[in-house]
Amino acid sequence: MTATPKTAADIEKMRVACRLGAEVLDYITPFVKPGVTTGELDRLCHEYMTHVQQTVPAPLNYQPPGYPPFPKAICTSVNDVICHGIPGDKVLKNGDIVNLDITVIKDGYYGDTSRMFIAGEGSILAKRLVQTTFECMWVGIAQVRAGAHLGDIGHAIQKHAEAQNFSVVREYCGHGIGTVFHEEPQVLHYGRAGTGMVLEAGMIFTIEPMINAGKRDIRTMPDHWTVKTRDRSLSAQWEHTVLVTETGYDVLTLSAGVQARPEHVLAAATA
């Protein structure tokens, strides 16, 4: 596994693309409520990207080897859908949880981020899962600095999730990103501290834990994209794109509407 640190020019372009990705999520937030279809959320995001931002929705027609082209501009993963949910006629009901995964391309650079939403009033379990997954992302981010190991990130995430009796999906991971959607390194959300690649200043990658309320096992739907929990339990995911610095990290996918860091959790995790 190799990963090339980005140049100063690359980093500035990534800052722009990542901020724009986050701003799509800011824009769509008030529309995520009971009664809306996932297809309507996709339409609104697509229009905002192409007409307001002049960005390109990276998922649209994205086709990795062995997959059909992804048919929509965003991913909408509802309830037991872990990732890669395809927007369509699904109507959000009160209490549904949904991940909206946004990746935009601006001037050839990719900005990738996702957030969880609860339509209406969620159950106690749904709220706890969504919050714990958010915390998992941040305790992973808190491990990032030049000289740390990739395994430090996964270990912190796994420890936090399992302490709440949740499980970590292992088949999907974070990834390097720049002028390519998915590149090295692969950022696992489980593992042992002190193992894996040593981080260098200038590396940029996503941290995007997928946490299940039940067991970690998955099942892939016939569309080849939609991935669900095998036991039909709820699943949640949050994602930021992160720059490694000499002394720590710089989260590139921040915006005015982003949820604040869970300071009390980070204080306990780094104590």
N, C-alpha and C positions, 0 to 999 in steps of 0.2 A: 504494500500500500504506500503510495506516494501522494503528497499534496504540496503544491507549489504556493508559497505565500504570494499575495497580490501586491501589485505596485501601488504607489500613492495615487496614481491616476485611476487605476482600477477601483480602489477603495472609494474615491469620490463619486464615481459612476454608480457603484453599488449603494452608496448612501442615498442617492436620488431614487433608484429603482425600489429599494426596500421601503423608503418613506412612502412612496406612491402605493405600494402594495398595502401598507397599513392604512392608508387613507381610504382605500376601497372599503375596508372593514368598518371604518368610522362612518362612511356614507351609508352603508347598508344596515347598520345597527337598528335604526328605528323601524325598519320594515320587517324585522324578524319577530313575528307575533302569530298567535293562533289565526288560522284562516288563510294564510299566504301559502302558495305552492313553492316548492323548491325551484321549479322552472321559472317562476316570476322573480325569485331572488337572483337567479342566474341572468335573466334578461336585464334586470336593473344594473347588476354589476358589469355586465358586458357593455352596456350602453355608457356607463360612467367611465370605464376604462378607455373605450375607443373614441368617445365624443368629447369627454371633459379632459381626461388626462393625456390623450393621444399615446396611450400605452397599448401593447399587444397582450391579450390574455394567453399566457403560456400553455395552459392545459388544452386549449381548443385544437383538436386534431393532433395532439401529442401522441406519438406511437412508438413506444419502446419495443424491442424485439419480442415477438410472441404475443403481442397485444393488438387488438383492433384500435383504430384511432379514437381518442377520447372525444366525445361529441359535444362537450359543453365548455363554457369559459371558466367555470369554478367547480369545485367539489363540494357537495352537500351531504354530509354523513349524519343520519338521524338515528338516535337511540342505540340500537344494537349494531349499527354500521360503524366499523372501526375506521375505515378510510375509503377514499375514491368513490364515494357515492355520486351517482349521476343525477343531476337535476331533472325534474320531470313533473308529473301530475301529483306527486305526493303533497298532501295538504298538512301543514303543521297543526297539531292539536295542542290544547292546553296541557302543559307539563312535558311536552317533547323537548329533548335536548338535541342540538344540531351543531356540528362543526362546519364552519365555512372556511375552506382552504383556498387562498388567493395567491397566485403567482403572476406578476406582470413583467413584461419585457420593455425596457426603456433604453434606447441607444445601444441595443445589443446585450444589455446586462439584465439579470434576473433578480427580482425581489420577491421573496417567498415567506408567507406568514399565514397563520390560521388562529382562529378564536372559537371558543365555545359560546353558545347562546342557549338560554332556556326560554321557550315560548310560554308566556303566561307564568303560572305558578308551578314550579317544579316540586317533585317529591323530596323528602329529606335525603334519601339515598342519591338522587340525581344531583342535588346541590353539593353534597359531600364529595361525590365523585368528580364533579366539575372543578371544585375548589382544590381538591387534592392533586388533580392532574396539573392545574395551573402552578401549584407549589412545586410539583415534581419538575416541571420545566425550569423553574427558577433555581431550585437547588442544584440542578445540572449546570445551568449557566454560571452559577456562583463558583464552580470548580475551574472555570476557564481562565488560563493565563499562560504565558510563555513558560515552558518547562514542565507544565503539568502533563498528565497522560490522558488519552481518550478514555481509558478505563475508569478514571476518576469520575467522569461525567455519568457514565452508566451505573456505576456503583451507587452514587448518591441518589439517583432517580429510583433505582430498584429498592433501595433501603427505605426511602420515604413512602413509596407506594405500598410495599408489603407491610409496613408498620400500620397501615390503615386497612389491612386485609384485602387489598386490591392486587391485581396482577398486571405484569408488563408484557405487552405484545412483543414478540421477538423477531417476527418475520420482516418487519419494516423498521427503518432507522432514519436518523438524520443524515445529512449529506453535504459535501462541499458544493459550492455554488459560485457562479461568476458569469462568464459568457456562455457557460453550459448549465443546463437545468440541474443535472445530477452529476457530480464528479466526486473524486476522492477528497477527504476521507469519508468512510462510512462511520456514522456516529451512533453506536449502539446505546440503547437506553437501559441496559443491564450489564453486569460484569464485575470485575475485581479492580479495586483501586491499585494504582501503580503499574498497570499493564497497558499495552497498546502503544500507539504512536505518541511520541513526544510532541506537544504543541509548540508552534513557532509563531511569533508575532507576524501579523499579516495574513494568516489563514482566515478564511471565512467559511462558515458552515451553519447548517440549521440544527437546532435542538427541538425535537417535536415528539415527545413521548405520547404513546397511545396506551391508555390505562383502562383495564376492564374491571367492572364491578364483580364479575365472576371469575372463571378460569381464563387463562391466556390463549386457549386454543381458538383457531380461526377457521372460517369456511369461505371460499370464494364463489361468488354467484356465476350463473351461466354467461353473463355479459363480460366476463373475464376481468372486470374492473372492481366491482363492488365487493368489499371484504367485510364479513360480519363475524360477530362472536359465535362460536360453535354452540354455546349453551344459551344463546339469545339474551345474555345479560347486557346491561348498558355499557357503552364505551365512550371515552372522552379523549380529546387531543388538544393540545395547544402548541403553537410553533412560533419561534423567533429565529431570525438570522443574526448570527453573532460574529463579530470580528475579534480575533485574539490580539491582545496588546501585550507589551512587555510586563505590565503590572497587573493585568486582569483582562477585562473584556469591554467591548462596546456593542450594545445591542442596536442593530441598524434598523429594525422594524418597529421603531417607536413612532407614535403620532399623538395628536391631541386627545384622541378618544381611547387610548390604550389603557387597560387596567393597571393600577399601580402595583409595583413589586410587593410581595408579601414580606415586609421587613421583619416581622416577628419570627417567621419561619426561617428566613435567611440567617438571622442572628443566632438561632438555635443550631442551624446546620453547620455554621462556620465557627462556632464557639470552641 
